[in-house]
Amino acid sequence: MNPNEVLDIGMQALILAGKLCAPVLVTALVVGFAVSLLQSITQIQEVTLSFVPKALAVAVALLVAGHWMISETVAFTHQIFERIPSLLGG
């Protein structure tokens, strides 16, 4: 196993991590921005007003994108397991 293979696997893992966290983070960002904009317009400064919609939106994003996230993780795992013999030099 040479350093290039290790770096390739690490890069693929980081790309996968970015792809998996993107739907949740973008959803939280958009909902958080919308709620803070609403709070600044109406001057309502309630803590739960910013937390509850964001938590609900993240839960919905996980429900919508969850199947895709799991299938991407399983595909990556299968790819790594298939590469084990070549990584060990066999």
VOKOLNU-461571 format. One record per atom (N, C-alpha, C, O): residue in one letter; y negated, z, x negated. Coordinates in steps of 0.02 Angstrom, whole numbers, plus 50000, padded with zeros to 5 digits. Atoms other than C-alpha are relative to their C-alpha. Layout:
AYZX/...
***
This chain:
M500595000049957/M500005000050000/M499395000049955/M499275004749918/N500595000550043/N498414994249916/N499375002350038/N499385002950099/P500624997549967/P496635000149950/P499724995350053/P499404997550100/N500265004749950/N496204984150044/N500335001050068/N500005000550120/E499654998849937/E497524987750175/E499775006450033/E499695006850094/V500254993749973/V496925005550195/V499304999050030/V499165001650085/L500675001349974/L495134999650216/L500034995750064/L499634996750109/D499935004249940/D495694986450342/D500225004250060/D499945003450115/I499774995749946/I496624999350447/I499435004850022/I499335005950081/G500564995649983/G495135011250437/G499464996450038/G499174999250085/M500525003849966/M493924997650488/M500224998450072/M499824998950118/Q499745001449933/Q495034992650636/Q499975006350044/Q499815005950103/A500034993749961/A495135011050689/A499295001750020/A499185004050076/L500704998649983/L493245013050682/L499744995250053/L499364997250097/I500215004949949/I492974997050782/I500305001950067/I499965001650119/L499684997849938/L494235003150911/L499655006250029/L499545006650089/A500354994049977/A493355020050920/A499334998250031/A499135001050082/G500635002249972/G491695011350949/G500084996650067/G499694997750113/K499885003449936/K492415000251085/K500215004950054/K500035004050112/L499774995249950/L493235015051171/L499455004650025/L499445006550084/C500514995349978/C491715026251174/C499394996550030/C498974999850062/A500595003649976/A490465012651220/A499895000550076/A499335001950097/P500144999649927/P490735012551411/P499745006850022/P499295007350064/V500214993349981/V490545031351424/V499305001549974/V498895004250011/L500664998550029/L489055032651307/L499454995950032/L498904998550044/V500515004249969/V488125017951384/V499865002550071/V499285002650093/T500094997349933/T488415025051558/T499585006349999/T499115007150038/A500394993850005/A487775042151507/A499284998749979/A498825002050003/L500685001750021/L486275034251421/L499594997250058/L499024999350068/V500375003149946/V485775023651570/V499855005050056/V499295005350081/V500114995149947/V486015037551698/V499515005449977/V499085007650015/G500464995050026/G485135050251587/G499284997449998/G498815001150015/F500675002950000/F483655038451565/F499724999550070/F499135001050082/A500245000849931/A483555034951751/A499815006850030/A499305007450064/V500144993449972/V483625053451796/V499375002949967/V498965005950001/S500594997350033/S482325058151665/S499374996350023/S498834999350028/L500575003749973/L481195044251728/L499825002550069/L499235003450085/L500114997249933/L481405050751905/L499685006949996/L499235008650034/Q500294993350007/Q481035068451846/Q499284999749977/Q498865003649999/S500695000450024/S479475063151754/S499534997250054/S498944999150057/I500425002749946/I478845053251904/I499875005450052/I499305006250075/T500084995049947/T479145067352029/T499825006949973/T499665011350012/Q500154993650034/Q478825081551903/Q500465005650024/Q500255011450029/I499484995049984/I480425090451957/I500385001349935/I500704996849909/Q499674998350062/Q481105099551805/Q500595004750013/Q500565010649996/E499394996249984/E482815105451863/E500554997849952/E500674991849945/V499495001550050/V484205106551733/V500614996650032/V500874991850005/T499405002849968/T485625102851853/T499884993050026/T500364989250035/L500165006749976/L484725087351915/L500164994849946/L500314989149962/S499845004850053/S485005079251746/S500745000349981/S501014995449957/F499304999250021/F486775085951716/F500494997150050/F500954993450031/V499505001949949/V487685082751880/V500064992450008/V500634989950008/P499915007349994/P487295064051901/P500314996949938/P500714992349943/K499725002750061/K487705060951719/K500755001449996/K501144997149975/A499284998350001/A489375070051734/A500384995750050/A500944993550035/L499675004249951/L489805060451892/L500054992849977/L500574989549987/A500005006950024/A489335043751814/A500514999149944/A500844994049940/V499515000450055/V490385047351659/V500705000350028/V501154996850004/A499344999749968/A491855051951770/A500184993350032/A500754991150027/V499885006649969/V491685035551865/V500134994849945/V500564990549953/A499895004850055/A491545025951700/A500705000949971/A501024996049953/L499324998850025/L493155034251641/L500524997450048/L501034994750027/L499545002749951/L494015029651803/L500034992449998/L500574989450004/V500035007350000/V493435011651793/V500294997149935/V500674992349937/A499805002850065/A493735008851607/A500615003349970/A500825001549915/G499444996250029/G495185020851581/G500614995849985/G500924996649933/H499415004250011/H496565008051601/H499904995549939/H500364994749898/W500145004350057/W495734996351477/W500015004149935/W500265001749884/M500014995850060/M495465010751354/M500715001749977/M500865001449917/I499324998350017/I497285015751361/I500374993949973/I500744994449925/S499655006050024/S497904997851342/S499764998049931/S500174995649890/E500255001550068/E496774995151190/E500305004849949/E500495002749894/T499714995150045/T497425011151111/T500744998649988/T500974999149931/V499285001550007/V499235006551144/V500094993649958/V500544993449916/A499955006250039/A498964988851074/A499875001449926/A500224998749883/F500154998350069/F498184996050916/F500585003949969/F500775002749911/T499434996150025/T499615008450897/T500604995649986/T500934996449934/H499455004750010/H500914994650917/H499874995749938/H500324994549898/Q500175004150059/Q499994984150788/Q500105003949936/Q500355001249887/I499924995950060/I499984998450663/I500745001349987/I500975000949930/F499284998950009/F501835002250693/F500354993749975/F500824994249936/E499715006250023/E502254983850667/E499834998749927/E500204995349892/R500215001150069/R501314984050501/R500325005049951/R500265004049891/I499724994950045/I502254999250432/I500474997149948/I500404998849889/P499555002750052/P503644989350346/P499634996249944/P499804996949886/S500375003650051/S502404977950258/S499565004749959/S499445003449900/L500414995250037/L501324992850210/L500415003949949/L500165005949896/L499564996350045/L502805001450129/L500304995449946/L500664997749902/G499765004750050/G503204985850029/G500684997150014/G500984994049970/G499345002549983/G504784981250122/G500014993450035/G500554990950051/
***
